[in-house]
Amino acid sequence: MVFASLVKGPALIIDDAFDPESGNTEDPIFSILNQFVNKSIPIIQRYNLPLESELEHFSNSSFVIIDWDLIGIGLTDSKEDTGTPAPEMRMGIATLIEDSENSIAKFLINLRKCYFGPVFIFSNEDKEYIKERLQTIWAEILKETVREEEIETEIENLFKYLFIENKSILNEGNLFQMIDEWLSKTPSIYTLMHWNGVMRKTKTEIFWHLFSLDPSWPIIFYNTYKLDSSDPNIELSNLLLRNLSSRMGEKIKFESQYFPENNPDISKDHINKVISGERFIPNESLNEDYFTTGDIFYQNNGRREYYLNIRPACDCIARNGDQDLYLISGEKMSDKTFDNHFNSEYHSFTEGHQFAIVPFIQIDSNRLVNVRFNFNKLKILPYNDIRNKRVGRLLPPHITHVKQKYASYLQREGLMPIPSAPDEKIQSWRDWVANLHFE
């Protein structure tokens, strides 16, 4: 039971059967609940949806389970049911159900703002009907915030982290087996849960270690950063992240079975986007008042220009107001030039000593570009003159690679070219070298 071993912390189950006034003690959700409780997994029970203002308090949930029918009413006629409602009452019930379904679909979208993790819809309703209704409602909701051509992809991604199943099937004691099967097809959820478990334990170790050295350790560092005119919020956070990364690296071990080598669903376009996400942070995720090494800028004043800041991070601190950036200029590479520089044997790029290649820079949500940054083209500009042109930030170790190449470029030593000679002379040199013997 892999899933049960990965769960660290309380989970949230939302089902109208938990309403004390419902009197519905036979609902299969109670059998499902007991299977979790028997694994010592603490459960928060609710019979209604949390308000949007409450969602942040559930951001650390190990998983979320929600019933599709939260009003305890179905529209399916039953021959054994002698209390079939009148047509006008059925219309009222249909409205209630539609409102409830709209609320659940909207809840699932809002939940993404503060939570990434397993979300299960366990219901007595037909799961194909649930999928159909979600797709219809989400398409309407997403029209307000997502471009029309991206709605279908967005809905596909929403379904990829959902597990929808009928309660009656899960009531037969095979709950964890079915969840494990779903988890094996959802590597992003597995990676999150495993990484999160190790991260939480490591985080606790770090804070106890620093606390044992001095309970006031945050004050020491915070004031030191202030004295250096650094941003103490960012620097204190970086201190913790460095410790977390160093300590976690030796403890975490992912199971290889969740990462199949041959996955036909992964296209070249998806690979490019993932590579961009690994090395590049888009501007909307950055603090507009903080700039540092690796910031990339783009402007189009009749000519497309790309700039990469290579000034050391410690010198980017605006101690006396605005600060200058050291920007190397870049140009977009054509597909042919890009392919010519790609080394298929080592899956890397062949770079000259005068330039570095930065692939898959995200200019907007729908466009990636490959840029060649030239070391012999350097501009010095105040950050405030170009801050509105920033598109994102190149992360280590990729920016480190560019800085190292640039440092080597600045300190390069010119060498005398090999003298030219007639072909026969060159051949005689080759024969002479070939006949050399060393003892």
C-alpha angles and dihedrals in degrees: 000000000000096000094055091052091052095052110104114173139006124321132211124235119185115193132143089224087076090067105110090215094056094073087207101140095148097064113125090237089081091059089048090048092052091052089059094043090052087059090054092249110150113228131203108210124207132167096200138042118273116247116255088249089057097052095089089065090062096048092107095051114135089221140341126228121190133181115227093216106057096162098056094237129117131187096213111117117227126198089215092054109092093179099071106160123243118262094257090049090048089056090054091048091049089055091050091050092047091051091049093049091048090051093051093048091049091046090056091053094046090047089065090067092071107013139056115178145087114329117187127191106200112177146149088236123097108273094220089055089051092051091048093050093046092051092051096046095043091051089058095044095047093053087080097058110016130067113252095243091054099048095087092052091046091053091048089054091049091056092048094072095041126092111199119187142151115260094224092062092049090048091072096078096262096104098119094041091056093045090050090052090051091046091054088061094045107064094168091061093044091049092049095049095046094044092044092053093053092041094054093050092046092047090055091050092051095051094046090049094051091041090055090054093051128333088219095056094122090058091052094054097036093055092043090056090048091052089054090050089241122138101266092200094059096038095049089049091049090051091057094044092052090052092045093050094047094048098041097049094073096044106048123085122172121208109247094217089075091060109059114193095222114051114163091193092068111089130189089253091055091049091053092051093048091049089051090051091050096056106021133061114201117233096249088067094053133084106254092212095053122073130173147154112319098033110146124208131194130192134169113202095157087304125062110238130182125193131191121198111226098169111126114264093240090057093050091070108112096225094160104031119280120023133210122242124212104224127189113204123237140189132209113257122228116237090250094052091045092052091047091057095046115102105210093190095060098021091234139103129269105229130184122225091256100056147029128213120226110187131199101019109177109230094172137345092282105035135071123181135190113224133195110208114206117214094206092063110072127165128187112209134162111251093236090059093060107020093108090057097060114120099178148300133283110225133217135299088030096053088044089057091052092048092050092050091048092050089051090049092054092052099040118134120222115235130204112257119246108267116252119242140175114279093249091051091052089049091051090052089052091050090049092051091046090055095051115118126198126198 
